[in-house]
Amino acid sequence: MKITRIAAHRVELPLHEGSYNWSEGKSVSVFDSTLVCVETDEGLVGWGEVCPLGPFYLPAYAGGVRAGVQELGPHLIGEDPRELDRLNLLMDGALQGHPYVKSGIDVACWDILGQACGQPVCTLLGGRYGEDFVLYRAISQEAPDAMAAKVAGYRAEGYRRFQLKVGGDPDVDVERIRAVRAALEPGDKLIADANTGWLAHEALRVVRAVRDIDVYIEQPCTSYEECLTVRKHTDHPFILDEVIDGIEPLMQGWVDRAMDVVNIKISKLGGLTRARQARDLCARLGIAMTIEDSWGGDVTTAAIAHLAHSTPTELLFTSTDFNSYVTVSNADGAPQRDNGRMAASSAPGLGVTPKMDVIGPAVVDVS
């Protein structure tokens, strides 16, 4: 089997709530997503999706995905899409860095591999654990009372884990944490996610001020070293996200006991192949995980679901359902939230079929 064509389609994904706001005043109202199509000489077609959280979250931006596909495509025509490890080495040799660019191609090739084997990607990633898995709901940053008021609605949808967007004024963030925690019920979990928004001294003030609150602290500062300092001065469970962009920082974090949970974002690591490696290492080391991505629609949600559902239940801290946040569905067959939980498709591959009338013609076409 050989790759004969690689194409990219641009899709806009508006948000149900109008905007998504997080640390330092960052905000997005419409996500710019790229669906990547990989075609083969045997008629199998695979799909992936890459959707950066704007150009100011990680070293990634939407236009870069499409430019990168144009750059990488000619190097992959004629290659076997089922040879995932080899294909990733070829991409690394053709384009240094830029893992998010490679993610859509890698995921599309996993989709092809599953179809070729007649198996869901979940099975190929290690097998399915349980009937479904738990989801979290992100609470966009706004006034403390407004954030707390949203909890009741989210709980009615079945969510029991809430990722509170902080990383602003430390005094207001303390109010946010207290207000939302007060609105939760026994068994609920609260994560205060600063998305690198605090300086170390600000983070230390916050964790000291909420010492009596049951809350996880996520990625308080920009650098690993700053986060480690905060970690050493708090008893709260600790999550690392933005600084975990490969196996090396993951190993360093384990050696330093820098975290209790890590967030594995598929596109940040370069696709399912590298995300699976990180996931399996965490499972071996006993590190709990949130399986997710930067953002996306139905295709991204499907990829997340397959990786999450193939993660040991006791080590899956939570996952996410990005397709429920947006107003546009870009594929049929994607998993849907059910009472705060989700299950990966049992169909071969990712189990999704993009809606061509939604995604429109290719904006990049390499053959």
C-alpha positions, 0 to 999 in steps of 0.5 A, a space after each residue: 500500500 502506498 500514499 498517493 495524495 495528501 490534502 488539507 481542508 480548512 474548517 472554522 469551528 465557532 464556539 457555542 458559548 461565544 468565546 473561550 477565555 483563559 490566562 493573560 486575557 487570551 481568547 478565541 471565538 472561532 477556531 481555525 481547524 485543518 482536516 488532513 486527508 491521506 489517500 492510498 493506491 488501494 482506495 483506503 482514505 484516512 483523516 486527521 485533524 489539527 486545531 491549535 488554540 490560537 497562535 499564542 498558546 503553544 508553538 503552533 498556529 493554524 496556517 502553519 499546519 497547512 504550510 507544513 503539509 505542503 512542505 511534508 507531502 512530497 516526501 511521503 508520496 509513495 510511502 506505506 502509511 501503515 508503517 507508522 514509526 518509519 513514517 514518523 522518522 521520515 517526517 522528522 528527517 524532512 522537517 525539523 521540529 513542528 510536531 503539530 504539523 505532523 500530527 494530522 498526517 500521523 493520525 490519518 495514517 492510524 485511521 488507514 491502518 485500522 481500516 486495513 486491519 478491520 480494527 478500531 484504532 483503540 484496539 491497535 493502541 492497546 485495547 479497550 478498557 471498560 465501556 466508556 471513560 470520564 470527561 472534564 468540562 473547561 470553565 472559561 475565565 470570567 468573574 468568579 460568580 459567573 464561573 460558579 454559576 456555570 457549574 450547575 449546568 455542566 453537572 446537569 450534563 453529567 460532568 463531575 470534573 471541572 477545569 477552572 481557567 485561572 492565571 489572571 490576577 491572583 486575588 481574583 483567582 483565589 475568589 474563582 477557586 473558592 466560588 467554584 469549589 463551593 458550587 461542587 458536590 462530593 465526588 466532584 474534582 476541581 482543577 485550577 488551570 493557570 495555563 502558564 499565566 502566573 509568575 512564581 511568586 503569584 502562584 505561591 500566593 495562590 496555593 497558600 491562600 487556597 491551602 484548605 481547598 480540595 483542588 488540583 493545581 495545573 501548570 501555574 508558570 511558564 517554565 518547568 523550573 518555576 512549576 517545580 518550585 511551586 510544586 515543592 511549596 504546596 500539598 495540592 495534587 499537581 498537573 503539568 501540561 504545556 512543558 510536557 512536549 516529549 519523552 525527555 521532559 516527561 522523564 525529568 518530571 518523573 525523576 523530580 517528582 514534579 507532578 502527579 498528573 500529566 496532560 498528553 495532547 496529541 498534536 503537541 507530541 506530533 500525533 498518535 504514534 508519539 502520544 502513545 509512546 508517552 502514554 505507555 511510559 506514563 502507564 509503566 511509571 504509574 503517572 495519571 494522565 489527561 488524554 486530550 489535544 489543543 482543540 478540534 472538532 469531530 475528527 480530533 475528538 475521535 482520535 482523543 477517544 481512541 487513545 483515552 479508551 485504550 488507557 488503563 482506567 485507573 491511570 486515566 485522570 480524565 479526557 475531553 469532548 471538544 466536539 460538544 464545545 463547537 457549533 459545527 460538526 465536521 464528520 459523521 460517526 464521531 463519539 458523543 458525550 453521554 452523561 459526562 462520559 464518552 466511548 471510542 467507536 468500534 468501527 474500523 479506523 477512527 470510525 469517522 467520515 468527514 462531511 465534505 459539504 462542511 469542510 469544502 475543497 482542499 486548500 493544500 493538495 499534494 500528489 
